[in-house]
Amino acid sequence: ILAPDPAKDDKVEFGKETFYFGGNRGRGQVYPEGNKSNNNQFFAEADGTIKAIDGLKVTIQKKDGTTLEQTVLPGADLVVTVGEEVRKDEPITTNPNVGGFGQAEKEVILQDMNRVYAFCALSFSIFLSQLSFVLKKKQFEKVQLAEGF
């Protein structure tokens, strides 16, 4: 990404700039083994009550008292809450494929190039010092081995 140069354009300042990214999300796919990808909408596997939601795991308590733990993949948001009644094949996540086009808004911070160069120089000098410490330690270990310590 080519960022504007504040040295050439007085209207641009260092700081946060907002960029808009867009891309085609694809459609819900199924892997050859039959398991769903994260581009699919997930449905309740049984009638019952949502007893717990732990991250991406939804626990459904069936009418007979047994529990069923259903794992959903990241990509869609859960639309059920704890204590809610669900029926078999009722959606428990949003459909991530609606629209077919994903768009996100991100912020990028413009830095002065001299600061970037200084950071690179500092990082390189730290790398060299750490490397010299490791090499010196290896040399010291060889000396100890040779002297029989």
Secondary structure, DSSP 8 states (H G I E B T S, - for coil): -----TTT-TT--SEEEEEEEEEE-----B-TTS-B-TTS--B-SSSEEEEEEETTEEEEE-TTS-EEEEE--TTS-B---TT-EE-TT-B-B--TTTTSEEEEEEEEEE--HHHHHHHHHHHHHHHHHHHHHHHHHHHHHHHHHHHT-
